[in-house]
Amino acid sequence: GQLPRADETVRIMRHALTVMEECLGPNHVDVANHALMPLAGLLGDGLGLWPEANDTYLKAVRVYSRTLGRDHETTRATKKLADAAHKKMLNFPTQPKTSRNAPPGSFVPSAP
């Protein structure tokens, strides 16, 4: 299947990130929890946009490092997600998910 209106979903999630950063500050843990992490997951696992997902995970790592500490389990787990996104980015630098490389059960965006 396909995620309906994926572009609109990403736009809304980026807008929510901007609003949260303006209201709470860019280094607030809730920005990472409720905006950066869901956006990174959608960009990577959902859309196969690994460079953008990697950048977003790394931003969350910076927030968690500042707020929770570098050794906190959430910081470490997010760093592992960033590392995984980076590896996928190297394997598929500009290749969004297609029916050939998407895992079973993941959505595949429609062709342009």
C-alpha positions as CSV (number, residue, x, y, z in Angstrom):
1,G,0.0,0.0,0.0
2,Q,0.9,3.7,-0.1
3,L,0.7,6.4,2.4
4,P,-1.9,8.9,1.1
5,R,-0.6,12.4,0.8
6,A,2.9,11.7,2.0
7,D,4.1,15.2,1.0
8,E,1.3,16.9,2.9
9,T,2.1,14.7,6.0
10,V,5.8,15.7,5.9
11,R,4.8,19.4,5.4
12,I,2.5,19.3,8.5
13,M,5.1,17.5,10.6
14,R,7.7,20.1,9.6
15,H,5.3,22.9,10.5
16,A,4.6,21.2,13.9
17,L,8.4,21.0,14.5
18,T,8.8,24.8,13.7
19,V,5.9,25.7,16.0
20,M,7.3,23.5,18.8
21,E,10.8,25.0,18.4
22,E,9.3,28.5,18.5
23,C,7.2,27.8,21.6
24,L,9.6,25.5,23.6
25,G,12.9,26.4,22.2
26,P,14.9,24.2,19.8
27,N,16.7,22.3,22.5
28,H,13.6,21.2,24.5
29,V,13.3,17.4,25.0
30,D,9.6,17.5,23.9
31,V,10.7,18.9,20.5
32,A,12.9,15.8,20.1
33,N,10.3,13.4,21.5
34,H,7.2,14.7,19.7
35,A,8.5,16.3,16.5
36,L,12.0,15.3,15.5
37,M,11.7,11.5,16.2
38,P,8.4,11.0,14.4
39,L,9.5,13.1,11.5
40,A,12.8,11.2,11.2
41,G,10.9,7.9,11.3
42,L,8.6,9.0,8.5
43,L,11.4,10.3,6.4
44,G,13.5,7.2,6.7
45,D,11.4,4.1,7.3
46,G,8.3,5.6,5.7
47,L,9.7,7.4,2.7
48,G,13.3,6.0,2.3
49,L,14.7,9.6,2.4
50,W,17.7,8.5,4.4
51,P,19.8,11.7,4.2
52,E,17.0,13.8,5.6
53,A,16.2,11.1,8.2
54,N,19.8,11.0,9.2
55,D,20.0,14.8,9.6
56,T,16.8,14.7,11.7
57,Y,17.9,11.9,13.9
58,L,21.2,13.7,14.5
59,K,19.4,16.9,15.5
60,A,17.4,14.8,18.0
61,V,20.7,13.3,19.3
62,R,22.0,16.9,19.9
63,V,18.8,17.8,21.8
64,Y,18.9,14.7,23.9
65,S,22.6,15.1,24.6
66,R,22.0,18.7,25.9
67,T,18.9,17.9,27.9
68,L,19.3,14.3,29.1
69,G,23.1,13.8,28.8
70,R,25.2,11.9,26.3
71,D,25.0,8.6,28.3
72,H,21.2,8.6,28.7
73,E,19.5,5.6,27.2
74,T,17.3,7.7,25.0
75,T,20.4,9.6,23.6
76,R,22.2,6.3,23.0
77,A,19.1,4.7,21.3
78,T,18.6,7.7,19.1
79,K,22.3,7.7,18.1
80,K,21.9,4.1,17.0
81,L,18.9,5.1,14.9
82,A,21.1,7.9,13.3
83,D,23.9,5.4,12.7
84,A,21.4,3.0,11.0
85,A,20.0,5.8,8.9
86,H,23.5,6.8,7.9
87,K,24.3,3.3,6.7
88,K,21.1,3.2,4.7
89,M,21.9,6.6,3.3
90,L,25.2,5.3,2.0
91,N,23.5,2.3,0.4
92,F,20.6,4.2,-1.0
93,P,21.7,7.9,-1.2
94,T,19.0,9.2,-3.4
95,Q,16.8,6.1,-3.8
96,P,13.4,6.5,-2.2
97,K,11.5,3.3,-1.3
98,T,10.1,1.3,-4.2
99,S,8.3,-2.0,-4.3
100,R,11.7,-3.6,-5.1
101,N,13.6,-2.4,-2.0
102,A,10.9,-1.7,0.6
103,P,10.4,-4.3,3.4
104,P,7.1,-6.1,3.4
105,G,4.3,-4.1,5.0
106,S,5.9,-0.7,4.4
107,F,4.3,1.8,2.2
108,V,5.7,2.7,-1.2
109,P,5.3,6.3,-2.5
110,S,3.8,6.7,-5.9
111,A,6.1,7.5,-8.8
112,P,6.3,11.1,-9.8
